[in-house]
């Protein structure tokens, strides 16, 4: 038999009205209780009655989600967490994978989501024209990437502060030859690589370390790219004693390259990543932890709240916490560094 809202309430130990508020992203429910209700609803296979609410509201009960790379860890994790919140509240997801310039241009030219969705969650950063196109839909808009922008609720982190903590950690350990593996060839209009690189340069300057362009390499935000970039850095006339990788996946690729070159981490080269990927603890990676899944869930809840309270002023920007997690891949440099 299909589970009812009362079944979820009994299993979660709350009232039916609390279940309703929690699954629709409305205020008045603590994060711990909300997570418990979402988990119970998923376990019981409960979703809100779509037919009844659609007749009453005229909504499609569908959320459009725009992603640049559906197969990459960050975007997949955000999408999975958001979809669970939408599903528990009785909403379907209409996914658009806009990884190539051609598909992206076609989407924003045709806007196939018009009159097909009640809201849009964008995991890509639109330019001014694309932002205007999305605002013309007249539906709530939320994103988990980039900084504040008119008409959007942004759920994200302080990329500059995160990168600063990573690079400053290496400086404080005594490193002077600090390389960086970036994601310069990332999604169109993506500001994350720029913000993290700016912090890298600022920390070097603040520490009196001259920037060496030979210590930067593009890792394309993938494991393979990180391995390729680390190999490039090791070929420099004076290789780095430490490397800041702008994502954990690139950091893992760097670790693979160092292992292939018979270099020890952190004895020969220290490595710090960014994200706290689910495998970061397995490989002992020092990294900047960001709550990736929580960003997706919070963005979804805020969209649902805007749908339930259309007259309320939505928050422009919600900043999630970050922290430096120290593990086994960073240490003071050896006197001679890597050979």
DRENDO-1510 file (C-alpha; in Angstrom, 1 decimal, always signed):
<recs>
REC; n; res; u; v; w
REC; 1; UNK; +0.0; +0.0; +0.0 .
REC; 2; UNK; +1.1; +3.6; -0.7 .
REC; 3; UNK; +2.4; +5.4; +2.4 .
REC; 4; UNK; +0.5; +8.4; +3.6 .
REC; 5; UNK; +1.6; +11.5; +5.3 .
REC; 6; UNK; +0.4; +10.1; +8.6 .
REC; 7; UNK; +2.6; +7.0; +8.1 .
REC; 8; UNK; +5.6; +9.3; +7.7 .
REC; 9; UNK; +4.6; +11.3; +10.8 .
REC; 10; UNK; +4.2; +8.3; +13.0 .
REC; 11; UNK; +7.5; +6.8; +11.8 .
REC; 12; UNK; +9.4; +10.1; +12.3 .
REC; 13; UNK; +7.7; +10.8; +15.6 .
REC; 14; UNK; +6.2; +14.2; +14.5 .
REC; 15; UNK; +2.9; +15.6; +13.5 .
REC; 16; UNK; +1.5; +15.5; +9.9 .
REC; 17; UNK; +1.7; +19.3; +9.7 .
REC; 18; UNK; +5.4; +19.1; +10.6 .
REC; 19; UNK; +6.0; +16.5; +7.8 .
REC; 20; UNK; +4.2; +18.8; +5.4 .
REC; 21; UNK; +6.3; +21.9; +6.4 .
REC; 22; UNK; +9.5; +19.9; +6.3 .
REC; 23; UNK; +9.0; +18.3; +2.8 .
REC; 24; UNK; +8.0; +21.6; +1.3 .
REC; 25; UNK; +11.0; +23.5; +2.7 .
REC; 26; UNK; +8.9; +25.8; +4.9 .
REC; 27; UNK; +10.3; +27.3; +8.1 .
REC; 28; UNK; +9.7; +26.2; +11.6 .
REC; 29; UNK; +11.4; +22.8; +11.3 .
REC; 30; UNK; +15.0; +22.2; +12.6 .
REC; 31; UNK; +17.6; +20.8; +10.2 .
REC; 32; UNK; +17.9; +17.6; +12.2 .
REC; 33; UNK; +14.1; +17.0; +12.2 .
REC; 34; UNK; +13.9; +17.9; +8.5 .
REC; 35; UNK; +16.6; +15.4; +7.6 .
REC; 36; UNK; +14.9; +12.7; +9.6 .
REC; 37; UNK; +11.6; +13.3; +7.9 .
REC; 38; UNK; +13.1; +13.3; +4.4 .
REC; 39; UNK; +14.9; +10.0; +5.2 .
REC; 40; UNK; +11.7; +8.4; +6.5 .
REC; 41; UNK; +9.7; +9.6; +3.5 .
REC; 42; UNK; +12.2; +8.2; +1.1 .
REC; 43; UNK; +12.3; +4.9; +3.1 .
REC; 44; UNK; +8.5; +4.6; +3.0 .
REC; 45; UNK; +8.3; +5.7; -0.6 .
REC; 46; UNK; +6.1; +8.6; +0.3 .
REC; 47; UNK; +5.5; +11.6; -2.0 .
REC; 48; UNK; +2.9; +14.4; -1.6 .
REC; 49; UNK; -0.3; +14.0; -3.6 .
REC; 50; UNK; +0.4; +15.6; -6.9 .
REC; 51; UNK; -3.0; +15.4; -8.5 .
REC; 52; UNK; -4.8; +17.2; -5.7 .
REC; 53; UNK; -2.3; +20.0; -5.3 .
REC; 54; UNK; -2.0; +20.4; -9.0 .
REC; 55; UNK; -5.7; +21.0; -9.4 .
REC; 56; UNK; -5.7; +23.5; -6.6 .
REC; 57; UNK; -2.6; +25.4; -7.6 .
REC; 58; UNK; -2.4; +25.0; -11.4 .
REC; 59; UNK; +1.3; +24.0; -11.0 .
REC; 60; UNK; +3.2; +21.5; -13.0 .
REC; 61; UNK; +4.9; +20.1; -9.9 .
REC; 62; UNK; +8.1; +19.9; -12.0 .
REC; 63; UNK; +11.5; +21.6; -11.2 .
REC; 64; UNK; +13.9; +22.4; -14.0 .
REC; 65; UNK; +17.5; +21.7; -13.2 .
REC; 66; UNK; +20.4; +23.0; -15.4 .
REC; 67; UNK; +23.8; +21.3; -15.1 .
REC; 68; UNK; +27.1; +21.7; -17.1 .
REC; 69; UNK; +28.4; +18.2; -16.3 .
REC; 70; UNK; +25.9; +15.7; -15.0 .
REC; 71; UNK; +28.6; +13.0; -14.6 .
REC; 72; UNK; +31.0; +14.9; -12.4 .
REC; 73; UNK; +31.1; +14.4; -8.7 .
REC; 74; UNK; +30.2; +17.9; -7.4 .
REC; 75; UNK; +27.3; +18.4; -9.8 .
REC; 76; UNK; +26.0; +14.8; -9.3 .
REC; 77; UNK; +26.1; +15.2; -5.5 .
REC; 78; UNK; +24.3; +18.5; -5.5 .
REC; 79; UNK; +21.7; +17.1; -8.0 .
REC; 80; UNK; +21.1; +13.9; -5.9 .
REC; 81; UNK; +20.5; +15.8; -2.7 .
REC; 82; UNK; +18.2; +18.3; -4.4 .
REC; 83; UNK; +16.2; +15.6; -6.1 .
REC; 84; UNK; +15.6; +13.8; -2.8 .
REC; 85; UNK; +14.0; +17.0; -1.4 .
REC; 86; UNK; +12.0; +17.7; -4.5 .
REC; 87; UNK; +10.8; +14.1; -4.7 .
REC; 88; UNK; +9.7; +14.0; -1.1 .
REC; 89; UNK; +7.7; +17.1; -1.7 .
REC; 90; UNK; +5.9; +15.6; -4.7 .
REC; 91; UNK; +7.9; +17.3; -7.5 .
REC; 92; UNK; +9.6; +15.7; -10.5 .
REC; 93; UNK; +12.9; +16.9; -11.9 .
REC; 94; UNK; +13.3; +17.9; -15.6 .
REC; 95; UNK; +17.1; +17.7; -16.2 .
REC; 96; UNK; +19.0; +19.7; -18.9 .
REC; 97; UNK; +22.7; +18.7; -19.3 .
REC; 98; UNK; +24.2; +21.8; -21.0 .
REC; 99; UNK; +27.9; +20.8; -21.1 .
REC; 100; UNK; +28.7; +22.0; -24.6 .
REC; 101; UNK; +28.4; +25.6; -26.0 .
REC; 102; UNK; +26.0; +24.3; -28.7 .
REC; 103; UNK; +23.5; +22.7; -26.3 .
REC; 104; UNK; +23.7; +25.7; -24.0 .
REC; 105; UNK; +23.1; +28.2; -26.8 .
REC; 106; UNK; +20.2; +26.1; -28.1 .
REC; 107; UNK; +18.6; +25.9; -24.6 .
REC; 108; UNK; +18.7; +29.6; -23.9 .
REC; 109; UNK; +17.5; +30.4; -27.4 .
REC; 110; UNK; +14.5; +28.1; -27.2 .
REC; 111; UNK; +13.9; +28.1; -23.4 .
REC; 112; UNK; +12.1; +24.7; -23.5 .
REC; 113; UNK; +11.3; +24.9; -19.8 .
REC; 114; UNK; +8.8; +27.8; -20.3 .
REC; 115; UNK; +5.4; +26.8; -18.9 .
REC; 116; UNK; +6.8; +23.3; -18.1 .
REC; 117; UNK; +8.4; +24.0; -14.7 .
REC; 118; UNK; +7.4; +25.7; -11.5 .
REC; 119; UNK; +11.0; +26.7; -10.6 .
REC; 120; UNK; +14.6; +26.4; -11.9 .
REC; 121; UNK; +17.7; +25.2; -10.0 .
REC; 122; UNK; +20.8; +26.2; -12.1 .
REC; 123; UNK; +24.1; +24.5; -11.4 .
REC; 124; UNK; +25.8; +26.7; -14.1 .
REC; 125; UNK; +26.5; +30.4; -14.1 .
REC; 126; UNK; +24.5; +32.3; -16.7 .
REC; 127; UNK; +25.8; +35.3; -18.4 .
REC; 128; UNK; +23.7; +38.5; -18.4 .
REC; 129; UNK; +21.7; +37.5; -21.4 .
REC; 130; UNK; +21.1; +34.0; -20.0 .
REC; 131; UNK; +20.1; +35.4; -16.6 .
REC; 132; UNK; +17.6; +37.7; -18.3 .
REC; 133; UNK; +16.2; +34.8; -20.2 .
REC; 134; UNK; +15.7; +32.8; -17.0 .
REC; 135; UNK; +14.2; +35.7; -15.2 .
REC; 136; UNK; +11.7; +36.1; -18.0 .
REC; 137; UNK; +10.2; +32.7; -17.0 .
REC; 138; UNK; +8.6; +34.3; -14.0 .
REC; 139; UNK; +9.5; +31.4; -11.7 .
REC; 140; UNK; +11.8; +31.1; -8.6 .
REC; 141; UNK; +15.4; +30.8; -9.5 .
REC; 142; UNK; +18.1; +29.2; -7.3 .
REC; 143; UNK; +21.8; +28.3; -7.9 .
REC; 144; UNK; +24.6; +26.7; -6.0 .
REC; 145; UNK; +27.5; +28.2; -8.0 .
REC; 146; UNK; +28.9; +31.7; -8.3 .
REC; 147; UNK; +28.2; +34.9; -6.4 .
REC; 148; UNK; +25.1; +36.9; -5.8 .
REC; 149; UNK; +23.1; +38.0; -8.9 .
REC; 150; UNK; +19.8; +39.8; -9.3 .
REC; 151; UNK; +16.7; +37.5; -9.4 .
REC; 152; UNK; +18.5; +34.4; -8.0 .
REC; 153; UNK; +18.8; +32.9; -4.6 .
REC; 154; UNK; +22.4; +31.7; -4.3 .
REC; 155; UNK; +23.5; +28.9; -2.0 .
REC; 156; UNK; +27.2; +28.6; -1.9 .
REC; 157; UNK; +30.5; +29.0; -0.1 .
REC; 158; UNK; +33.3; +31.6; +0.1 .
REC; 159; UNK; +35.7; +30.2; -2.5 .
REC; 160; UNK; +38.3; +32.8; -1.7 .
REC; 161; UNK; +38.3; +32.1; +2.0 .
REC; 162; UNK; +38.6; +28.4; +1.3 .
REC; 163; UNK; +41.5; +28.7; -1.0 .
REC; 164; UNK; +43.2; +31.1; +1.3 .
REC; 165; UNK; +43.1; +28.6; +4.2 .
REC; 166; UNK; +44.6; +25.9; +2.0 .
REC; 167; UNK; +47.5; +27.9; +0.6 .
REC; 168; UNK; +48.1; +29.6; +3.9 .
REC; 169; UNK; +48.4; +26.2; +5.6 .
REC; 170; UNK; +51.2; +25.3; +3.1 .
REC; 171; UNK; +52.9; +28.6; +3.7 .
REC; 172; UNK; +52.7; +28.2; +7.5 .
REC; 173; UNK; +54.4; +24.7; +7.1 .
REC; 174; UNK; +57.3; +26.5; +5.5 .
REC; 175; UNK; +56.8; +25.9; +1.8 .
REC; 176; UNK; +58.0; +28.5; -0.6 .
REC; 177; UNK; +57.6; +26.6; -3.9 .
REC; 178; UNK; +53.8; +26.2; -4.0 .
REC; 179; UNK; +52.2; +25.0; -7.1 .
REC; 180; UNK; +48.5; +25.1; -8.1 .
REC; 181; UNK; +46.4; +22.8; -10.2 .
REC; 182; UNK; +43.4; +24.8; -11.3 .
REC; 183; UNK; +40.3; +24.2; -13.5 .
REC; 184; UNK; +40.8; +27.0; -16.0 .
REC; 185; UNK; +39.0; +25.0; -18.7 .
REC; 186; UNK; +35.9; +24.5; -16.5 .
REC; 187; UNK; +32.2; +25.3; -17.4 .
REC; 188; UNK; +31.4; +28.5; -19.2 .
REC; 189; UNK; +31.4; +31.6; -17.0 .
REC; 190; UNK; +32.4; +29.5; -14.0 .
REC; 191; UNK; +34.0; +32.0; -11.4 .
REC; 192; UNK; +35.3; +29.3; -9.0 .
REC; 193; UNK; +38.7; +28.8; -10.6 .
REC; 194; UNK; +39.2; +32.6; -10.8 .
REC; 195; UNK; +38.3; +33.2; -7.1 .
REC; 196; UNK; +40.5; +30.4; -5.9 .
REC; 197; UNK; +43.4; +31.5; -8.1 .
REC; 198; UNK; +43.1; +35.0; -6.8 .
REC; 199; UNK; +43.4; +33.8; -3.2 .
REC; 200; UNK; +46.4; +31.7; -4.2 .
REC; 201; UNK; +48.1; +34.8; -5.6 .
REC; 202; UNK; +47.1; +36.9; -2.6 .
REC; 203; UNK; +48.5; +34.5; -0.1 .
REC; 204; UNK; +51.8; +34.2; -2.0 .
REC; 205; UNK; +52.1; +38.0; -2.2 .
REC; 206; UNK; +51.3; +38.4; +1.5 .
REC; 207; UNK; +54.0; +35.8; +2.4 .
REC; 208; UNK; +56.6; +37.6; +0.2 .
REC; 209; UNK; +56.7; +34.7; -2.2 .
REC; 210; UNK; +57.3; +35.6; -5.9 .
REC; 211; UNK; +54.7; +34.0; -8.2 .
REC; 212; UNK; +56.1; +31.6; -10.7 .
REC; 213; UNK; +53.8; +30.9; -13.7 .
REC; 214; UNK; +55.6; +27.6; -14.2 .
REC; 215; UNK; +54.0; +26.4; -11.0 .
REC; 216; UNK; +50.4; +26.6; -12.4 .
REC; 217; UNK; +48.8; +23.9; -14.5 .
REC; 218; UNK; +45.2; +23.2; -15.7 .
REC; 219; UNK; +43.7; +20.0; -14.4 .
REC; 220; UNK; +40.2; +20.4; -15.9 .
REC; 221; UNK; +38.6; +19.4; -12.5 .
REC; 222; UNK; +39.1; +15.7; -13.2 .
REC; 223; UNK; +41.4; +12.9; -11.8 .
REC; 224; UNK; +43.0; +12.4; -15.2 .
REC; 225; UNK; +43.5; +16.2; -15.6 .
REC; 226; UNK; +45.1; +16.4; -12.1 .
REC; 227; UNK; +47.5; +13.6; -12.9 .
REC; 228; UNK; +48.5; +15.3; -16.2 .
REC; 229; UNK; +48.9; +18.7; -14.4 .
REC; 230; UNK; +51.0; +17.3; -11.6 .
REC; 231; UNK; +53.3; +15.6; -14.2 .
REC; 232; UNK; +53.6; +19.0; -15.9 .
REC; 233; UNK; +54.6; +20.7; -12.6 .
REC; 234; UNK; +57.2; +18.0; -11.9 .
REC; 235; UNK; +58.8; +18.8; -15.2 .
REC; 236; UNK; +59.5; +22.4; -14.1 .
REC; 237; UNK; +63.2; +23.4; -13.7 .
REC; 238; UNK; +62.4; +23.9; -10.0 .
REC; 239; UNK; +59.4; +21.7; -9.1 .
REC; 240; UNK; +57.1; +22.6; -6.2 .
REC; 241; UNK; +57.5; +21.2; -2.7 .
REC; 242; UNK; +53.7; +21.6; -2.2 .
REC; 243; UNK; +50.6; +21.8; -4.4 .
REC; 244; UNK; +47.2; +23.3; -3.9 .
REC; 245; UNK; +44.6; +21.5; -6.1 .
REC; 246; UNK; +41.4; +23.4; -6.6 .
REC; 247; UNK; +39.4; +20.1; -6.3 .
REC; 248; UNK; +39.9; +16.8; -4.5 .
REC; 249; UNK; +39.5; +14.9; -7.8 .
REC; 250; UNK; +42.5; +16.8; -9.2 .
REC; 251; UNK; +44.4; +16.3; -6.0 .
REC; 252; UNK; +43.8; +12.5; -6.3 .
REC; 253; UNK; +45.2; +12.7; -9.8 .
REC; 254; UNK; +48.2; +14.5; -8.4 .
REC; 255; UNK; +48.7; +11.8; -5.8 .
REC; 256; UNK; +48.7; +9.2; -8.6 .
REC; 257; UNK; +51.3; +11.1; -10.6 .
REC; 258; UNK; +53.5; +11.5; -7.6 .
REC; 259; UNK; +53.3; +7.8; -6.9 .
REC; 260; UNK; +54.1; +7.0; -10.5 .
REC; 261; UNK; +57.2; +9.2; -10.2 .
REC; 262; UNK; +58.2; +7.4; -7.0 .
REC; 263; UNK; +57.8; +10.5; -4.9 .
REC; 264; UNK; +56.5; +10.3; -1.3 .
REC; 265; UNK; +53.6; +12.3; +0.0 .
REC; 266; UNK; +54.1; +14.4; +2.1 .
REC; 267; UNK; +57.9; +13.8; +2.5 .
REC; 268; UNK; +58.7; +14.9; -1.0 .
REC; 269; UNK; +55.6; +16.9; -2.0 .
REC; 270; UNK; +52.6; +18.1; +0.1 .
REC; 271; UNK; +49.2; +18.1; -1.5 .
REC; 272; UNK; +46.0; +19.9; -0.3 .
REC; 273; UNK; +42.7; +19.6; -2.1 .
REC; 274; UNK; +39.3; +21.3; -2.0 .
REC; 275; UNK; +35.8; +19.7; -1.4 .
REC; 276; UNK; +36.2; +16.8; +1.0 .
REC; 277; UNK; +35.2; +14.3; -1.6 .
REC; 278; UNK; +33.8; +11.0; -0.2 .
REC; 279; UNK; +37.1; +9.4; -1.0 .
REC; 280; UNK; +39.3; +12.1; +0.6 .
REC; 281; UNK; +39.4; +10.4; +4.0 .
REC; 282; UNK; +40.2; +7.1; +2.3 .
REC; 283; UNK; +43.4; +8.5; +0.8 .
REC; 284; UNK; +44.2; +10.7; +3.8 .
REC; 285; UNK; +43.9; +13.9; +1.8 .
REC; 286; UNK; +44.2; +17.2; +3.5 .
REC; 287; UNK; +41.5; +19.4; +2.1 .
REC; 288; UNK; +39.0; +22.2; +2.4 .
REC; 289; UNK; +35.7; +20.7; +3.3 .
REC; 290; UNK; +32.5; +22.2; +1.8 .
REC; 291; UNK; +29.0; +20.8; +2.4 .
REC; 292; UNK; +28.2; +19.8; -1.2 .
REC; 293; UNK; +25.1; +17.7; -0.6 .
REC; 294; UNK; +23.8; +20.2; +1.9 .
REC; 295; UNK; +24.1; +23.0; -0.7 .
REC; 296; UNK; +21.8; +21.0; -3.0 .
REC; 297; UNK; +19.3; +20.2; -0.3 .
REC; 298; UNK; +19.2; +23.8; +0.9 .
REC; 299; UNK; +18.8; +25.2; -2.6 .
REC; 300; UNK; +15.9; +22.8; -3.1 .
REC; 301; UNK; +14.2; +23.7; +0.1 .
REC; 302; UNK; +14.5; +27.4; -0.6 .
REC; 303; UNK; +12.8; +26.9; -4.0 .
REC; 304; UNK; +10.0; +25.0; -2.4 .
REC; 305; UNK; +9.6; +27.7; +0.2 .
REC; 306; UNK; +9.3; +30.4; -2.5 .
REC; 307; UNK; +6.6; +28.3; -4.2 .
REC; 308; UNK; +4.7; +28.0; -0.9 .
REC; 309; UNK; +5.2; +31.6; +0.1 .
REC; 310; UNK; +5.2; +33.6; -3.2 .
REC; 311; UNK; +4.8; +36.9; -1.4 .
REC; 312; UNK; +7.8; +36.5; +0.9 .
REC; 313; UNK; +11.1; +38.1; +0.0 .
REC; 314; UNK; +13.6; +35.3; -0.9 .
REC; 315; UNK; +17.1; +35.4; +0.5 .
REC; 316; UNK; +19.6; +36.7; -2.0 .
REC; 317; UNK; +22.6; +34.7; -0.8 .
REC; 318; UNK; +23.0; +31.9; +1.7 .
REC; 319; UNK; +26.7; +31.1; +2.6 .
REC; 320; UNK; +27.5; +27.6; +3.8 .
REC; 321; UNK; +30.4; +26.8; +6.2 .
REC; 322; UNK; +33.8; +25.6; +5.1 .
REC; 323; UNK; +36.7; +24.2; +7.1 .
REC; 324; UNK; +40.3; +23.0; +6.6 .
REC; 325; UNK; +40.6; +19.3; +7.3 .
REC; 326; UNK; +44.1; +18.2; +8.2 .
REC; 327; UNK; +45.0; +14.6; +7.2 .
REC; 328; UNK; +48.2; +12.9; +6.0 .
REC; 329; UNK; +49.2; +14.7; +2.7 .
REC; 330; UNK; +50.8; +17.8; +4.1 .
REC; 331; UNK; +53.9; +18.4; +6.2 .
REC; 332; UNK; +56.9; +20.8; +6.3 .
REC; 333; UNK; +59.2; +20.6; +3.3 .
REC; 334; UNK; +62.4; +18.6; +3.3 .
REC; 335; UNK; +65.5; +20.8; +3.1 .
REC; 336; UNK; +66.1; +19.9; -0.5 .
REC; 337; UNK; +62.5; +19.3; -1.7 .
REC; 338; UNK; +61.7; +17.0; -4.6 .
REC; 339; UNK; +64.4; +16.1; -7.1 .
</recs>
